[in-house]
Each structure stands twice: as structure tokens, then as C-alpha cells.
């Protein structure tokens, strides 16, 4: 099966939102009047971002999910995306599963594949996604203010827990491993929550490299710091509801594990009721974990409000 037959069989669909979709040298898409473009790109490389044993359906899902998460962090609505694939070989079974996982999530968010590229090489997946947000309403990292509350969506740390099991560093009950693995391989991008937080959140980022690292991006852009209450973070792992993770490992998973694709955001203290309403409307768990401060850096505080040593580091491809 050649390159163009591959595209025709597994990835070409009639244009819906785009003015011109797959089939021309360029796709053409017209955003709504009064909106700005929101554009992001992510690359997934076999052996670096995913294991060779991952189910292709799940990989298709995750490949788009990590991009949708970026748009969610700005409060944007996804519209179209480009897919570039480097494949070791033309494997119809793999392509069928991958494209099904990709399009299932794309259809759930009304996001259309409008072009891309394919070539032969080590398995690498690159997606560029485009969305739109009402002019001047994007939620950026730089908007945090002193006294704002700090929140996280959903659960954190389970993806890292699965990775530790894959590495052989820990043995998990089968049900715990399956649940953690699902969190690692099929994250849920918080698109609806991100959109609903426009005008509520003062700053926001998605959690891809670890809670403290991605919160740190907000603090750096806003030139502020944060106090984090360890009591509020103790049950952030979904698996903690039925399996007791060793405290030291749980701390690593929650604070620097990464691959969560949840949202960390700040909001004025006066907006607590509004944040709770948005969480309920989008059926998303939201947890207040701390407060923005004037002093740069992140301080972890115990149940007595005393600072504890912070040795956590976020993920860095070149560290």
C-alpha cells in the first residue's frame, strides 16, 4: 500500500468545517468573525513518549488528546488539525486502530483532520491543532494575581504510577495497574472546562510535565509564587481511592509525574462559588490546592502550615 492509498483509506474524510480539506496543497479554513486563532503542536516519538506495545487505538486517542489539552488550557474551541506520520512500514491493522482512536476523539470534540504528511521512518506522530477563542478572551499563563486560589482538575499521578510499573520499579494489583495504564494511554483533555473558565480563571496551563513544573510556568510568566497545601493534594491520584500508594512514590507521581493532561489554574478567591459551578456544569472534579503569593517560587506546606523541602523536578526532554 502506497502513501496516497494509505491517506485515502485511513485518513481522508469529506470537509465539514474547513473550506478546503485533504486533497489540495493547502487546507483552507475560515475562523469565525470576532475570534482569534489558537494554534499548538505536539510530537510523540516511540520509546520516548509511548511504548511500542501500546494499543494503536489508544495511541490515536492520545496523539490528539495532548493537543486538545493545549487548547483547553487557553479556553479555546478546537476546530481543525494536521497530522504528520513517520511509519516504519505500512501496517493496515495498526493504521486501522490508530485512525479509529484518532477520529473517535476528534468527532467527540468536533475537530476535523484537514491535512498533513506521511513518510517512512521511526514511528513518530506530530499533530498541529487549530482552534479559536473570542478576541482577547484567551486564558494565558501570565494573568495570575497575588491572593488568587490555585486549582487543579481531575486526578494526577496515575500515568506516572503506570510508568513505574512498566519499568519494573513497583508491583501493582492488576486492577490498579489497568486503571493507571488507562490514564496514561487515554487521557481526557479538559476542553469543556477550559472553555467554561474563560472570564473566571486568571491564568491556566495544562499539566503535561508535572504539576509543579507546569504551575511553575504560570508563576514565571506572572512573576509570582505559590503556597501549596499538601493536605489538599493527598488524594489527587484516582487509584488512591482503592489502593494505598507508598507516600514517597505518591508524592513523586503527583508533583512531578507528568502525562496527566489536566489543567492547573488560578482564580480570584471571590470566584470560589463560580469555580464550583463550572466544575459541576462540566462534570469535572476541581480541587483547590493553594494560593498565589508575592514571593517567587513554590512552597509546599504541611498540615501545620510549615514549609517542607521540595526536591521535585518536572520532566525535561534534555535534562
N, C-alpha and C positions, 0 to 999 in steps of 0.2 A: 504493500500500500504506500503510495507516494504522498508527498507533503500536501498537495492540494486536495487529494481524495480524503486524507485524514481530516483536514479542516472542514470539508463539505459534509462528511459523515458524522463527525462528533461535535462540531462547534458552530456551524453556520445555522442561523435562525433568521426568520423574516424580521426586518427592522420594525420596532414598535415605537420607542421614544426617539430614537435617532432619526434625523432626516435622511441620512445615508449610512447604512451599516456595513457589514462584512461584504467584500466583493470589489471595492474600489481601493485606490492607493491611500485614501484617507477616509475616515468616517467623518460625518458632519452631524453636529448636534447643537441645537439652539436652546440655551438656558432660558428660564422664564424672565420676563421683564422685572426689574427691581431686585434681582438676585446676583450674588457673586459666585464665581466658581470656587469649589473646594476640591483640591487635587492632591492625591497621595499615591505613593508606590511602595511596594514591599517585594523582596525577593526571598524565596525559600530554596535552600540547597540541601540535597540529600546528604545525610551524615552530619550536617551542621544544624539544620532546623527540624528535620524529621528523620525517623529511622527507615531503613529500607524495607522493613516488614509492615509498615503502616498500610492499612486498607486503602486502596485508591479512592473509594467513595469518600472516606473521611478526609483524605488529603485534599480532594477537590473542595470540600466544605471549608477546611481550614485555610486554604490558599486565598479564598475570597474573604473569609471571616476576619483575618488580620487586617485587611484593607478597609473593610466596613467599620472596624473598630476605630481606625484613624478618623474617619468621617464623623463617627459618633462623638468623638472627643471634641469636635468643633461645633457640634449641634447641626451638622449638615444632613441633607437628604440625598442618599445615593441615587444616581441616575444611570451612568454607563461605565463600562470598564474595558480595558485592553488586556489581553493575555498573551504572554510570550513564554514558549515552552522549549527547553532543550531536552531531547529524549535520546537515551542510548539506542533505542530501536523502536520500531513501530509495533506496539503491542496492543491489539484490538481489545483484549479483555481489560487491560489496565486503562486504556483510553475510555472505554465504556463506563467503568466505575468512576473514574475521575470526573468525567464530564457530567455524569448524573449528580454526583455530590456538589459540584460547582453550580449547576443550574438549579438544583433544588433550593439552595440558599439564595441564589440570585433572584429567583422568582418570588421567594418569600419577602424580599426587600424591594421588588420592582426595579431591579438593576439589570441592565442589558449589556451583553457582550457585543462590542461593535468593531473589534479588530484585534490585531496583534501580530505575532510571528512564531514560526516553528523552525527548529534546526536540530541537527544531530549533535549529541554531546552528553556530558554527565547530567543526570536528572536535575534540572533547575527550573523553577517556576517563578515568573515575575508578573505581577499584576499592577497596572496603573488604574486607579479608580477616580472617577469624577462625579462630583455631586454639586449641589447648590444650597445656598443659605441666604436668607433675606439680607440685603445690603446692611452692613455694619452690625449684624446680629451674631456673627460667629463668636463662639466662646474660645478665647485664646488662653495661653499659659500665663500671660503677663498681667492678668487682672485681679489677682488676689490682693486682699487688703488686711491690715492688722485687725485682729479680732474676729475674722471670718472663721466659721467652722470648717473642718476638713472631713470629707466623707469618702467612702468607697462603696462601689456597687458590688452586689453578688458575693462570691466567695473567692478566696485567694489561697494559693499554695498547693492545690491538689495536682496541678500539672507537674510541679517540681517533685512532688511525692512520687508520682508515677515514674518520672525520670530516674529517681534514686533507686526505685525497684528494678527498672530496666538495667541499670548499671550494676546491680547486684549488691548495693550498699545496704539494702533493707529487705526483709521478707514481709510481705503483706498478706492478710487474708484475701482469698480470691475476690470476694465481693468488693472489698476496699480497693484492690488493685483495678478491677474493672471500672469502678466509678471514677477513680483518679485518672485512669487512662482515657476515659471518655472526655473528661475535662481537658486533657492535654491535646487530644486529637480532634475534638469537635467543640471548640469554644463558641460561646454565644455572644456575638457583638451586640452592645447595648445601644442600638441605633435609636429606638423609640425613646429611651431615657435621655440620651444626648439631645435629641430634638426638643424634648419637653423641658430641658434645663436651660434653654435659651431664655435670657432675661431673669433667670433665677441664680444660676451658678456664676461666680465672678471669674473663675479660672478652671481649666479642666485639661486632663491628659488621659490617654489610655495606658493601661498597665501591661506593657509587653516585656520589660526588662527587670521588673521587680517593683514593689510598692514604693520603697524608699528612694530608689533611683528615679522613678518617674514623678513622684512627688517633688523630688529634688529639682527636676526640670521646671516645674511650676515656680518653685521658690527662687531659682536662679533668675528666671525671666521677670519675676515680680520683685526681686531684690529683698526678699523677706525670709523668715524662718518658720518653723512649726514645732509645736509640742504634740507628741503622740502619746495617748493613754493606752498602756499595754493591756489594761483590763478590757478595753473595747475591742482589742484585736485577738483576744484569746480563742474565740470560736469562729474565726473567719474561714477556716477550712471546712468544706462541705463534709468531708469524711470524719471530722471530729464529732459529728452527731452520733456516730455508732462505732468509732474506733479511736483509741487513745494514742495519738502520735507522741513519741518522746519529745519533751519540751524543747530541747536544743534544736532538733530537726524541724519541729513545727515553726520555730522562730525563723530559721533559715528559709523554709518554704514560703512563709507568709511575707516576710520582709524583702527577700532578695531572690525568690524563686523565679519569677517571670513566667511568661507564656500564659498569663491569666486572661488578658484581653477584657478586663473590667475597666471601669472608669474611676479615677481619683479626681475629686473636685472640691473647690471651696465655695462657700456661700455665706452671706451675712448671717449673723446669729439671729437676726429678726426674721429670717426666712425658714426657720426650722419647720414650722407647720406646713409651709408651701412645699418644702423638700419632701416631707412625709406624704403629702397629697400626690405629688408627681410620682413617687415611688409606688404608691397604691394604684394609681391610674395605669402605670406601665407594668404592673405586676413584677416589680424588681426589688429585691432586698437592697436597702441602703443603710449603711452603718456610719454613725458619726464617730470618728476616731481621734479627733484632736482639734487644735486651734492654730491659726496663723499668728505668728509673733513678729516683733520687730527685729529680733536678733537672728542673723543669718545662721543657717544650718538646721538640722533636725535633732530634737532632743526626745529620747524615749523616757517616759516616766512610769514608775511602778505604782502599785496600789496606794502608796503613801504620798504620791506626787514627787518622789525623789528621782533624779536622773539616774539612768543606768548606762553602762558602757555600750556604745553602738559600734559593732565590728562588721556590720553588714555592708556588702558591696553589690551594686547592681550588675547585671550582665553587660559585658563589653566584648564584642567580637575580636578585638585586637589586644585585649588585656592578657 
